[in-house]
Amino acid sequence: MERKVEICLKQLVKDRGISLRELARLSDIEPSIVNKLANNKREKIYLPHIERIADALDISDISEIIRLK
């Protein structure tokens, strides 16, 4: 069985009532990068981006952002 890392940004922003563009602004990450992360189109994840997203969304548990399927 093949495992895959999934980034769960779409549901997070939906739950918080903001857009991906707003998340990009809050986290100071290029909107194109946020969109690629949200659509699971990036093969490499830059950990400082995940940290900034967690700060912007006030998340303390990384499993809210990243899942292993």
PDB file of N, CA, C, O and CB in Angstrom:
ATOM      1  N   MET A   1       0.840  -1.183   0.000  1.00  0.00           N
ATOM      2  CA  MET A   1       0.000   0.000   0.000  1.00  0.00           C
ATOM      3  C   MET A   1       0.887   1.250   0.000  1.00  0.00           C
ATOM      4  O   MET A   1       1.800   1.374   0.817  1.00  0.00           O
ATOM      5  CB  MET A   1      -0.957  -0.004   1.224  1.00  0.00           C
ATOM      6  N   GLU A   2       0.613   2.151  -0.905  1.00  0.00           N
ATOM      7  CA  GLU A   2       1.395   3.371  -1.031  1.00  0.00           C
ATOM      8  C   GLU A   2       0.813   4.465  -0.147  1.00  0.00           C
ATOM      9  O   GLU A   2      -0.389   4.725  -0.178  1.00  0.00           O
ATOM     10  CB  GLU A   2       1.446   3.832  -2.493  1.00  0.00           C
ATOM     11  N   ARG A   3       1.667   5.098   0.634  1.00  0.00           N
ATOM     12  CA  ARG A   3       1.238   6.188   1.500  1.00  0.00           C
ATOM     13  C   ARG A   3       1.519   7.514   0.807  1.00  0.00           C
ATOM     14  O   ARG A   3       2.446   7.639   0.006  1.00  0.00           O
ATOM     15  CB  ARG A   3       1.952   6.121   2.878  1.00  0.00           C
ATOM     16  N   LYS A   4       0.699   8.492   1.137  1.00  0.00           N
ATOM     17  CA  LYS A   4       0.841   9.788   0.501  1.00  0.00           C
ATOM     18  C   LYS A   4       0.603  10.884   1.535  1.00  0.00           C
ATOM     19  O   LYS A   4      -0.304  10.785   2.362  1.00  0.00           O
ATOM     20  CB  LYS A   4      -0.137   9.929  -0.688  1.00  0.00           C
ATOM     21  N   VAL A   5       1.423  11.925   1.481  1.00  0.00           N
ATOM     22  CA  VAL A   5       1.251  13.077   2.349  1.00  0.00           C
ATOM     23  C   VAL A   5       0.196  13.982   1.732  1.00  0.00           C
ATOM     24  O   VAL A   5       0.241  14.277   0.538  1.00  0.00           O
ATOM     25  CB  VAL A   5       2.595  13.839   2.558  1.00  0.00           C
ATOM     26  N   GLU A   6      -0.754  14.421   2.552  1.00  0.00           N
ATOM     27  CA  GLU A   6      -1.818  15.294   2.088  1.00  0.00           C
ATOM     28  C   GLU A   6      -1.794  16.588   2.907  1.00  0.00           C
ATOM     29  O   GLU A   6      -1.717  16.555   4.135  1.00  0.00           O
ATOM     30  CB  GLU A   6      -3.204  14.590   2.196  1.00  0.00           C
ATOM     31  N   ILE A   7      -1.860  17.713   2.216  1.00  0.00           N
ATOM     32  CA  ILE A   7      -1.937  19.016   2.856  1.00  0.00           C
ATOM     33  C   ILE A   7      -3.412  19.414   2.889  1.00  0.00           C
ATOM     34  O   ILE A   7      -4.082  19.380   1.856  1.00  0.00           O
ATOM     35  CB  ILE A   7      -1.060  20.091   2.100  1.00  0.00           C
ATOM     36  N   CYS A   8      -3.916  19.785   4.042  1.00  0.00           N
ATOM     37  CA  CYS A   8      -5.356  19.987   4.237  1.00  0.00           C
ATOM     38  C   CYS A   8      -5.752  21.457   4.313  1.00  0.00           C
ATOM     39  O   CYS A   8      -6.584  21.817   5.146  1.00  0.00           O
ATOM     40  CB  CYS A   8      -5.803  19.288   5.494  1.00  0.00           C
ATOM     41  N   LEU A   9      -5.194  22.301   3.488  1.00  0.00           N
ATOM     42  CA  LEU A   9      -5.453  23.737   3.582  1.00  0.00           C
ATOM     43  C   LEU A   9      -6.855  24.132   3.150  1.00  0.00           C
ATOM     44  O   LEU A   9      -7.436  25.051   3.728  1.00  0.00           O
ATOM     45  CB  LEU A   9      -4.459  24.480   2.755  1.00  0.00           C
ATOM     46  N   LYS A  10      -7.406  23.472   2.163  1.00  0.00           N
ATOM     47  CA  LYS A  10      -8.739  23.867   1.681  1.00  0.00           C
ATOM     48  C   LYS A  10      -9.776  23.803   2.799  1.00  0.00           C
ATOM     49  O   LYS A  10     -10.570  24.728   2.965  1.00  0.00           O
ATOM     50  CB  LYS A  10      -9.174  22.967   0.514  1.00  0.00           C
ATOM     51  N   GLN A  11      -9.771  22.731   3.551  1.00  0.00           N
ATOM     52  CA  GLN A  11     -10.740  22.597   4.640  1.00  0.00           C
ATOM     53  C   GLN A  11     -10.432  23.573   5.768  1.00  0.00           C
ATOM     54  O   GLN A  11     -11.352  24.120   6.375  1.00  0.00           O
ATOM     55  CB  GLN A  11     -10.749  21.161   5.177  1.00  0.00           C
ATOM     56  N   LEU A  12      -9.161  23.798   6.054  1.00  0.00           N
ATOM     57  CA  LEU A  12      -8.802  24.729   7.122  1.00  0.00           C
ATOM     58  C   LEU A  12      -9.293  26.144   6.836  1.00  0.00           C
ATOM     59  O   LEU A  12      -9.873  26.792   7.708  1.00  0.00           O
ATOM     60  CB  LEU A  12      -7.297  24.739   7.320  1.00  0.00           C
ATOM     61  N   VAL A  13      -9.059  26.625   5.612  1.00  0.00           N
ATOM     62  CA  VAL A  13      -9.496  27.990   5.298  1.00  0.00           C
ATOM     63  C   VAL A  13     -11.021  28.058   5.245  1.00  0.00           C
ATOM     64  O   VAL A  13     -11.610  29.062   5.646  1.00  0.00           O
ATOM     65  CB  VAL A  13      -8.890  28.463   3.953  1.00  0.00           C
ATOM     66  N   LYS A  14     -11.654  27.009   4.757  1.00  0.00           N
ATOM     67  CA  LYS A  14     -13.123  26.977   4.717  1.00  0.00           C
ATOM     68  C   LYS A  14     -13.686  27.059   6.132  1.00  0.00           C
ATOM     69  O   LYS A  14     -14.619  27.821   6.388  1.00  0.00           O
ATOM     70  CB  LYS A  14     -13.630  25.690   4.010  1.00  0.00           C
ATOM     71  N   ASP A  15     -13.123  26.279   7.049  1.00  0.00           N
ATOM     72  CA  ASP A  15     -13.582  26.272   8.444  1.00  0.00           C
ATOM     73  C   ASP A  15     -13.396  27.630   9.111  1.00  0.00           C
ATOM     74  O   ASP A  15     -14.162  27.999  10.001  1.00  0.00           O
ATOM     75  CB  ASP A  15     -12.836  25.203   9.239  1.00  0.00           C
ATOM     76  N   ARG A  16     -12.378  28.375   8.680  1.00  0.00           N
ATOM     77  CA  ARG A  16     -12.089  29.677   9.283  1.00  0.00           C
ATOM     78  C   ARG A  16     -12.717  30.843   8.521  1.00  0.00           C
ATOM     79  O   ARG A  16     -12.609  31.999   8.931  1.00  0.00           O
ATOM     80  CB  ARG A  16     -10.596  29.879   9.365  1.00  0.00           C
ATOM     81  N   GLY A  17     -13.368  30.525   7.417  1.00  0.00           N
ATOM     82  CA  GLY A  17     -14.065  31.550   6.660  1.00  0.00           C
ATOM     83  C   GLY A  17     -13.163  32.538   5.939  1.00  0.00           C
ATOM     84  O   GLY A  17     -13.511  33.707   5.772  1.00  0.00           O
ATOM     85  N   ILE A  18     -11.993  32.055   5.510  1.00  0.00           N
ATOM     86  CA  ILE A  18     -11.083  32.908   4.748  1.00  0.00           C
ATOM     87  C   ILE A  18     -10.752  32.225   3.420  1.00  0.00           C
ATOM     88  O   ILE A  18     -11.060  31.051   3.216  1.00  0.00           O
ATOM     89  CB  ILE A  18      -9.781  33.205   5.561  1.00  0.00           C
ATOM     90  N   SER A  19     -10.133  32.966   2.543  1.00  0.00           N
ATOM     91  CA  SER A  19      -9.735  32.423   1.244  1.00  0.00           C
ATOM     92  C   SER A  19      -8.274  31.985   1.292  1.00  0.00           C
ATOM     93  O   SER A  19      -7.543  32.308   2.228  1.00  0.00           O
ATOM     94  CB  SER A  19      -9.952  33.468   0.119  1.00  0.00           C
ATOM     95  N   LEU A  20      -7.871  31.251   0.273  1.00  0.00           N
ATOM     96  CA  LEU A  20      -6.456  30.880   0.158  1.00  0.00           C
ATOM     97  C   LEU A  20      -5.606  32.131  -0.038  1.00  0.00           C
ATOM     98  O   LEU A  20      -4.480  32.199   0.456  1.00  0.00           O
ATOM     99  CB  LEU A  20      -6.239  29.888  -1.017  1.00  0.00           C
ATOM    100  N   ARG A  21      -6.132  33.111  -0.749  1.00  0.00           N
ATOM    101  CA  ARG A  21      -5.413  34.369  -0.958  1.00  0.00           C
ATOM    102  C   ARG A  21      -5.190  35.086   0.380  1.00  0.00           C
ATOM    103  O   ARG A  21      -4.119  35.645   0.622  1.00  0.00           O
ATOM    104  CB  ARG A  21      -6.193  35.283  -1.937  1.00  0.00           C
ATOM    105  N   GLU A  22      -6.208  35.064   1.243  1.00  0.00           N
ATOM    106  CA  GLU A  22      -6.077  35.682   2.558  1.00  0.00           C
ATOM    107  C   GLU A  22      -5.057  34.916   3.404  1.00  0.00           C
ATOM    108  O   GLU A  22      -4.275  35.526   4.135  1.00  0.00           O
ATOM    109  CB  GLU A  22      -7.444  35.729   3.273  1.00  0.00           C
ATOM    110  N   LEU A  23      -5.063  33.608   3.311  1.00  0.00           N
ATOM    111  CA  LEU A  23      -4.060  32.805   4.020  1.00  0.00           C
ATOM    112  C   LEU A  23      -2.661  33.168   3.530  1.00  0.00           C
ATOM    113  O   LEU A  23      -1.735  33.292   4.331  1.00  0.00           O
ATOM    114  CB  LEU A  23      -4.326  31.289   3.822  1.00  0.00           C
ATOM    115  N   ALA A  24      -2.508  33.336   2.238  1.00  0.00           N
ATOM    116  CA  ALA A  24      -1.206  33.733   1.685  1.00  0.00           C
ATOM    117  C   ALA A  24      -0.766  35.060   2.268  1.00  0.00           C
ATOM    118  O   ALA A  24       0.399  35.229   2.629  1.00  0.00           O
ATOM    119  CB  ALA A  24      -1.267  33.827   0.150  1.00  0.00           C
ATOM    120  N   ARG A  25      -1.691  36.002   2.362  1.00  0.00           N
ATOM    121  CA  ARG A  25      -1.366  37.319   2.923  1.00  0.00           C
ATOM    122  C   ARG A  25      -0.997  37.206   4.402  1.00  0.00           C
ATOM    123  O   ARG A  25      -0.002  37.784   4.840  1.00  0.00           O
ATOM    124  CB  ARG A  25      -2.553  38.287   2.745  1.00  0.00           C
ATOM    125  N   LEU A  26      -1.791  36.467   5.167  1.00  0.00           N
ATOM    126  CA  LEU A  26      -1.554  36.323   6.602  1.00  0.00           C
ATOM    127  C   LEU A  26      -0.237  35.610   6.904  1.00  0.00           C
ATOM    128  O   LEU A  26       0.430  35.918   7.892  1.00  0.00           O
ATOM    129  CB  LEU A  26      -2.701  35.567   7.242  1.00  0.00           C
ATOM    130  N   SER A  27       0.128  34.667   6.057  1.00  0.00           N
ATOM    131  CA  SER A  27       1.335  33.866   6.296  1.00  0.00           C
ATOM    132  C   SER A  27       2.557  34.405   5.554  1.00  0.00           C
ATOM    133  O   SER A  27       3.665  33.897   5.725  1.00  0.00           O
ATOM    134  CB  SER A  27       1.087  32.426   5.884  1.00  0.00           C
ATOM    135  N   ASP A  28       2.356  35.426   4.736  1.00  0.00           N
ATOM    136  CA  ASP A  28       3.435  36.027   3.945  1.00  0.00           C
ATOM    137  C   ASP A  28       4.102  34.990   3.033  1.00  0.00           C
ATOM    138  O   ASP A  28       5.326  34.898   2.951  1.00  0.00           O
ATOM    139  CB  ASP A  28       4.484  36.662   4.873  1.00  0.00           C
ATOM    140  N   ILE A  29       3.251  34.217   2.354  1.00  0.00           N
ATOM    141  CA  ILE A  29       3.696  33.206   1.391  1.00  0.00           C
ATOM    142  C   ILE A  29       3.048  33.556   0.064  1.00  0.00           C
ATOM    143  O   ILE A  29       1.889  33.969   0.029  1.00  0.00           O
ATOM    144  CB  ILE A  29       3.321  31.736   1.852  1.00  0.00           C
ATOM    145  N   GLU A  30       3.780  33.395  -1.023  1.00  0.00           N
ATOM    146  CA  GLU A  30       3.244  33.685  -2.349  1.00  0.00           C
ATOM    147  C   GLU A  30       1.934  32.924  -2.569  1.00  0.00           C
ATOM    148  O   GLU A  30       1.856  31.732  -2.274  1.00  0.00           O
ATOM    149  CB  GLU A  30       4.273  33.317  -3.442  1.00  0.00           C
ATOM    150  N   PRO A  31       0.902  33.606  -3.086  1.00  0.00           N
ATOM    151  CA  PRO A  31      -0.378  32.927  -3.338  1.00  0.00           C
ATOM    152  C   PRO A  31      -0.251  31.676  -4.208  1.00  0.00           C
ATOM    153  O   PRO A  31      -0.969  30.699  -3.997  1.00  0.00           O
ATOM    154  CB  PRO A  31      -1.336  33.886  -3.994  1.00  0.00           C
ATOM    155  N   SER A  32       0.653  31.702  -5.179  1.00  0.00           N
ATOM    156  CA  SER A  32       0.818  30.521  -6.038  1.00  0.00           C
ATOM    157  C   SER A  32       1.313  29.317  -5.240  1.00  0.00           C
ATOM    158  O   SER A  32       0.929  28.183  -5.523  1.00  0.00           O
ATOM    159  CB  SER A  32       1.795  30.825  -7.184  1.00  0.00           C
ATOM    160  N   ILE A  33       2.149  29.558  -4.262  1.00  0.00           N
ATOM    161  CA  ILE A  33       2.658  28.466  -3.420  1.00  0.00           C
ATOM    162  C   ILE A  33       1.532  27.925  -2.543  1.00  0.00           C
ATOM    163  O   ILE A  33       1.374  26.712  -2.409  1.00  0.00           O
ATOM    164  CB  ILE A  33       3.849  28.951  -2.538  1.00  0.00           C
ATOM    165  N   VAL A  34       0.754  28.820  -1.949  1.00  0.00           N
ATOM    166  CA  VAL A  34      -0.372  28.394  -1.109  1.00  0.00           C
ATOM    167  C   VAL A  34      -1.355  27.575  -1.945  1.00  0.00           C
ATOM    168  O   VAL A  34      -1.846  26.541  -1.490  1.00  0.00           O
ATOM    169  CB  VAL A  34      -1.090  29.625  -0.474  1.00  0.00           C
ATOM    170  N   ASN A  35      -1.641  28.029  -3.156  1.00  0.00           N
ATOM    171  CA  ASN A  35      -2.555  27.291  -4.033  1.00  0.00           C
ATOM    172  C   ASN A  35      -2.019  25.911  -4.371  1.00  0.00           C
ATOM    173  O   ASN A  35      -2.770  24.935  -4.364  1.00  0.00           O
ATOM    174  CB  ASN A  35      -2.805  28.072  -5.314  1.00  0.00           C
ATOM    175  N   LYS A  36      -0.729  25.818  -4.666  1.00  0.00           N
ATOM    176  CA  LYS A  36      -0.146  24.510  -4.971  1.00  0.00           C
ATOM    177  C   LYS A  36      -0.183  23.587  -3.756  1.00  0.00           C
ATOM    178  O   LYS A  36      -0.446  22.392  -3.892  1.00  0.00           O
ATOM    179  CB  LYS A  36       1.296  24.673  -5.459  1.00  0.00           C
ATOM    180  N   LEU A  37       0.078  24.133  -2.577  1.00  0.00           N
ATOM    181  CA  LEU A  37      -0.012  23.323  -1.362  1.00  0.00           C
ATOM    182  C   LEU A  37      -1.447  22.846  -1.142  1.00  0.00           C
ATOM    183  O   LEU A  37      -1.683  21.677  -0.836  1.00  0.00           O
ATOM    184  CB  LEU A  37       0.479  24.124  -0.139  1.00  0.00           C
ATOM    185  N   ALA A  38      -2.399  23.762  -1.302  1.00  0.00           N
ATOM    186  CA  ALA A  38      -3.806  23.427  -1.072  1.00  0.00           C
ATOM    187  C   ALA A  38      -4.306  22.371  -2.047  1.00  0.00           C
ATOM    188  O   ALA A  38      -5.176  21.569  -1.705  1.00  0.00           O
ATOM    189  CB  ALA A  38      -4.667  24.674  -1.181  1.00  0.00           C
ATOM    190  N   ASN A  39      -3.764  22.368  -3.252  1.00  0.00           N
ATOM    191  CA  ASN A  39      -4.174  21.403  -4.272  1.00  0.00           C
ATOM    192  C   ASN A  39      -3.255  20.192  -4.343  1.00  0.00           C
ATOM    193  O   ASN A  39      -3.345  19.385  -5.268  1.00  0.00           O
ATOM    194  CB  ASN A  39      -4.224  22.073  -5.619  1.00  0.00           C
ATOM    195  N   ASN A  40      -2.367  20.073  -3.354  1.00  0.00           N
ATOM    196  CA  ASN A  40      -1.411  18.964  -3.275  1.00  0.00           C
ATOM    197  C   ASN A  40      -0.619  18.800  -4.569  1.00  0.00           C
ATOM    198  O   ASN A  40      -0.421  17.685  -5.052  1.00  0.00           O
ATOM    199  CB  ASN A  40      -2.141  17.666  -2.952  1.00  0.00           C
ATOM    200  N   LYS A  41      -0.171  19.922  -5.119  1.00  0.00           N
ATOM    201  CA  LYS A  41       0.602  19.924  -6.365  1.00  0.00           C
ATOM    202  C   LYS A  41       2.101  20.110  -6.132  1.00  0.00           C
ATOM    203  O   LYS A  41       2.887  20.054  -7.078  1.00  0.00           O
ATOM    204  CB  LYS A  41       0.096  21.019  -7.281  1.00  0.00           C
ATOM    205  N   ARG A  42       2.502  20.330  -4.875  1.00  0.00           N
ATOM    206  CA  ARG A  42       3.926  20.493  -4.573  1.00  0.00           C
ATOM    207  C   ARG A  42       4.487  19.183  -4.064  1.00  0.00           C
ATOM    208  O   ARG A  42       3.899  18.536  -3.197  1.00  0.00           O
ATOM    209  CB  ARG A  42       4.152  21.619  -3.537  1.00  0.00           C
ATOM    210  N   GLU A  43       5.626  18.797  -4.607  1.00  0.00           N
ATOM    211  CA  GLU A  43       6.259  17.564  -4.152  1.00  0.00           C
ATOM    212  C   GLU A  43       7.196  17.812  -2.981  1.00  0.00           C
ATOM    213  O   GLU A  43       7.474  16.905  -2.197  1.00  0.00           O
ATOM    214  CB  GLU A  43       7.020  16.912  -5.292  1.00  0.00           C
ATOM    215  N   LYS A  44       7.680  19.036  -2.864  1.00  0.00           N
ATOM    216  CA  LYS A  44       8.560  19.395  -1.757  1.00  0.00           C
ATOM    217  C   LYS A  44       7.844  20.409  -0.878  1.00  0.00           C
ATOM    218  O   LYS A  44       7.269  21.380  -1.367  1.00  0.00           O
ATOM    219  CB  LYS A  44       9.917  19.963  -2.272  1.00  0.00           C
ATOM    220  N   ILE A  45       7.890  20.168   0.420  1.00  0.00           N
ATOM    221  CA  ILE A  45       7.243  21.060   1.371  1.00  0.00           C
ATOM    222  C   ILE A  45       8.330  21.764   2.168  1.00  0.00           C
ATOM    223  O   ILE A  45       9.173  21.124   2.797  1.00  0.00           O
ATOM    224  CB  ILE A  45       6.263  20.283   2.310  1.00  0.00           C
ATOM    225  N   TYR A  46       8.299  23.067   2.131  1.00  0.00           N
ATOM    226  CA  TYR A  46       9.262  23.900   2.843  1.00  0.00           C
ATOM    227  C   TYR A  46       8.722  24.104   4.260  1.00  0.00           C
ATOM    228  O   TYR A  46       7.695  24.760   4.438  1.00  0.00           O
ATOM    229  CB  TYR A  46       9.498  25.282   2.105  1.00  0.00           C
ATOM    230  N   LEU A  47       9.394  23.555   5.260  1.00  0.00           N
ATOM    231  CA  LEU A  47       8.882  23.571   6.627  1.00  0.00           C
ATOM    232  C   LEU A  47       8.596  24.971   7.165  1.00  0.00           C
ATOM    233  O   LEU A  47       7.607  25.140   7.878  1.00  0.00           O
ATOM    234  CB  LEU A  47       9.857  22.891   7.528  1.00  0.00           C
ATOM    235  N   PRO A  48       9.406  25.977   6.863  1.00  0.00           N
ATOM    236  CA  PRO A  48       9.040  27.324   7.320  1.00  0.00           C
ATOM    237  C   PRO A  48       7.684  27.793   6.783  1.00  0.00           C
ATOM    238  O   PRO A  48       7.004  28.577   7.444  1.00  0.00           O
ATOM    239  CB  PRO A  48      10.111  28.311   6.906  1.00  0.00           C
ATOM    240  N   HIS A  49       7.282  27.330   5.603  1.00  0.00           N
ATOM    241  CA  HIS A  49       5.949  27.665   5.097  1.00  0.00           C
ATOM    242  C   HIS A  49       4.878  27.051   5.996  1.00  0.00           C
ATOM    243  O   HIS A  49       3.897  27.712   6.335  1.00  0.00           O
ATOM    244  CB  HIS A  49       5.776  27.173   3.637  1.00  0.00           C
ATOM    245  N   ILE A  50       5.061  25.805   6.376  1.00  0.00           N
ATOM    246  CA  ILE A  50       4.094  25.137   7.258  1.00  0.00           C
ATOM    247  C   ILE A  50       4.033  25.854   8.603  1.00  0.00           C
ATOM    248  O   ILE A  50       2.954  26.014   9.174  1.00  0.00           O
ATOM    249  CB  ILE A  50       4.470  23.642   7.461  1.00  0.00           C
ATOM    250  N   GLU A  51       5.186  26.287   9.110  1.00  0.00           N
ATOM    251  CA  GLU A  51       5.227  27.021  10.378  1.00  0.00           C
ATOM    252  C   GLU A  51       4.470  28.338  10.269  1.00  0.00           C
ATOM    253  O   GLU A  51       3.722  28.698  11.177  1.00  0.00           O
ATOM    254  CB  GLU A  51       6.678  27.282  10.804  1.00  0.00           C
ATOM    255  N   ARG A  52       4.658  29.061   9.166  1.00  0.00           N
ATOM    256  CA  ARG A  52       3.964  30.342   8.980  1.00  0.00           C
ATOM    257  C   ARG A  52       2.460  30.137   8.808  1.00  0.00           C
ATOM    258  O   ARG A  52       1.665  30.941   9.294  1.00  0.00           O
ATOM    259  CB  ARG A  52       4.535  31.087   7.762  1.00  0.00           C
ATOM    260  N   ILE A  53       2.071  29.073   8.124  1.00  0.00           N
ATOM    261  CA  ILE A  53       0.647  28.761   7.982  1.00  0.00           C
ATOM    262  C   ILE A  53       0.059  28.434   9.357  1.00  0.00           C
ATOM    263  O   ILE A  53      -1.027  28.906   9.695  1.00  0.00           O
ATOM    264  CB  ILE A  53       0.434  27.570   6.995  1.00  0.00           C
ATOM    265  N   ALA A  54       0.761  27.644  10.135  1.00  0.00           N
ATOM    266  CA  ALA A  54       0.294  27.306  11.490  1.00  0.00           C
ATOM    267  C   ALA A  54       0.148  28.563  12.338  1.00  0.00           C
ATOM    268  O   ALA A  54      -0.830  28.701  13.072  1.00  0.00           O
ATOM    269  CB  ALA A  54       1.268  26.318  12.171  1.00  0.00           C
ATOM    270  N   ASP A  55       1.102  29.478  12.246  1.00  0.00           N
ATOM    271  CA  ASP A  55       1.010  30.738  12.994  1.00  0.00           C
ATOM    272  C   ASP A  55      -0.192  31.556  12.517  1.00  0.00           C
ATOM    273  O   ASP A  55      -0.949  32.081  13.334  1.00  0.00           O
ATOM    274  CB  ASP A  55       2.314  31.562  12.836  1.00  0.00           C
ATOM    275  N   ALA A  56      -0.366  31.662  11.215  1.00  0.00           N
ATOM    276  CA  ALA A  56      -1.451  32.469  10.646  1.00  0.00           C
ATOM    277  C   ALA A  56      -2.820  31.923  11.036  1.00  0.00           C
ATOM    278  O   ALA A  56      -3.758  32.693  11.241  1.00  0.00           O
ATOM    279  CB  ALA A  56      -1.329  32.523   9.124  1.00  0.00           C
ATOM    280  N   LEU A  57      -2.942  30.603  11.139  1.00  0.00           N
ATOM    281  CA  LEU A  57      -4.224  29.975  11.463  1.00  0.00           C
ATOM    282  C   LEU A  57      -4.336  29.599  12.935  1.00  0.00           C
ATOM    283  O   LEU A  57      -5.327  28.998  13.350  1.00  0.00           O
ATOM    284  CB  LEU A  57      -4.423  28.744  10.612  1.00  0.00           C
ATOM    285  N   ASP A  58      -3.321  29.951  13.728  1.00  0.00           N
ATOM    286  CA  ASP A  58      -3.289  29.643  15.160  1.00  0.00           C
ATOM    287  C   ASP A  58      -3.476  28.146  15.414  1.00  0.00           C
ATOM    288  O   ASP A  58      -4.336  27.728  16.190  1.00  0.00           O
ATOM    289  CB  ASP A  58      -4.373  30.438  15.898  1.00  0.00           C
ATOM    290  N   ILE A  59      -2.642  27.356  14.736  1.00  0.00           N
ATOM    291  CA  ILE A  59      -2.677  25.896  14.848  1.00  0.00           C
ATOM    292  C   ILE A  59      -1.457  25.428  15.635  1.00  0.00           C
ATOM    293  O   ILE A  59      -0.333  25.855  15.372  1.00  0.00           O
ATOM    294  CB  ILE A  59      -2.718  25.225  13.438  1.00  0.00           C
ATOM    295  N   SER A  60      -1.691  24.553  16.595  1.00  0.00           N
ATOM    296  CA  SER A  60      -0.573  24.036  17.386  1.00  0.00           C
ATOM    297  C   SER A  60      -0.281  22.565  17.105  1.00  0.00           C
ATOM    298  O   SER A  60       0.732  22.034  17.561  1.00  0.00           O
ATOM    299  CB  SER A  60      -0.859  24.221  18.857  1.00  0.00           C
ATOM    300  N   ASP A  61      -1.156  21.913  16.364  1.00  0.00           N
ATOM    301  CA  ASP A  61      -0.986  20.497  16.040  1.00  0.00           C
ATOM    302  C   ASP A  61      -0.815  20.341  14.527  1.00  0.00           C
ATOM    303  O   ASP A  61      -1.752  20.567  13.761  1.00  0.00           O
ATOM    304  CB  ASP A  61      -2.200  19.660  16.548  1.00  0.00           C
ATOM    305  N   ILE A  62       0.383  19.956  14.111  1.00  0.00           N
ATOM    306  CA  ILE A  62       0.691  19.864  12.677  1.00  0.00           C
ATOM    307  C   ILE A  62      -0.227  18.890  11.946  1.00  0.00           C
ATOM    308  O   ILE A  62      -0.394  18.997  10.731  1.00  0.00           O
ATOM    309  CB  ILE A  62       2.136  19.439  12.483  1.00  0.00           C
ATOM    310  N   SER A  63      -0.819  17.949  12.662  1.00  0.00           N
ATOM    311  CA  SER A  63      -1.703  16.988  11.995  1.00  0.00           C
ATOM    312  C   SER A  63      -2.975  17.653  11.464  1.00  0.00           C
ATOM    313  O   SER A  63      -3.703  17.045  10.681  1.00  0.00           O
ATOM    314  CB  SER A  63      -2.072  15.862  12.958  1.00  0.00           C
ATOM    315  N   GLU A  64      -3.248  18.883  11.877  1.00  0.00           N
ATOM    316  CA  GLU A  64      -4.366  19.621  11.298  1.00  0.00           C
ATOM    317  C   GLU A  64      -4.030  20.096   9.884  1.00  0.00           C
ATOM    318  O   GLU A  64      -4.926  20.340   9.076  1.00  0.00           O
ATOM    319  CB  GLU A  64      -4.734  20.818  12.188  1.00  0.00           C
ATOM    320  N   ILE A  65      -2.741  20.224   9.592  1.00  0.00           N
ATOM    321  CA  ILE A  65      -2.281  20.730   8.294  1.00  0.00           C
ATOM    322  C   ILE A  65      -1.854  19.589   7.386  1.00  0.00           C
ATOM    323  O   ILE A  65      -2.197  19.570   6.204  1.00  0.00           O
ATOM    324  CB  ILE A  65      -1.121  21.714   8.480  1.00  0.00           C
ATOM    325  N   ILE A  66      -1.105  18.635   7.937  1.00  0.00           N
ATOM    326  CA  ILE A  66      -0.522  17.544   7.147  1.00  0.00           C
ATOM    327  C   ILE A  66      -1.048  16.207   7.642  1.00  0.00           C
ATOM    328  O   ILE A  66      -1.064  15.933   8.842  1.00  0.00           O
ATOM    329  CB  ILE A  66       1.023  17.573   7.218  1.00  0.00           C
ATOM    330  N   ARG A  67      -1.478  15.381   6.696  1.00  0.00           N
ATOM    331  CA  ARG A  67      -1.923  14.013   7.008  1.00  0.00           C
ATOM    332  C   ARG A  67      -1.168  13.026   6.157  1.00  0.00           C
ATOM    333  O   ARG A  67      -0.718  13.349   5.058  1.00  0.00           O
ATOM    334  CB  ARG A  67      -3.441  13.852   6.789  1.00  0.00           C
ATOM    335  N   LEU A  68      -1.034  11.828   6.667  1.00  0.00           N
ATOM    336  CA  LEU A  68      -0.446  10.737   5.910  1.00  0.00           C
ATOM    337  C   LEU A  68      -1.564   9.774   5.571  1.00  0.00           C
ATOM    338  O   LEU A  68      -2.197   9.202   6.459  1.00  0.00           O
ATOM    339  CB  LEU A  68       0.702  10.028   6.704  1.00  0.00           C
ATOM    340  N   LYS A  69      -1.805   9.597   4.280  1.00  0.00           N
ATOM    341  CA  LYS A  69      -2.871   8.693   3.828  1.00  0.00           C
ATOM    342  C   LYS A  69      -2.276   7.463   3.189  1.00  0.00           C
ATOM    343  O   LYS A  69      -3.012   6.581   2.746  1.00  0.00           O
ATOM    344  CB  LYS A  69      -3.812   9.397   2.840  1.00  0.00           C
TER     345      LYS A  69
END
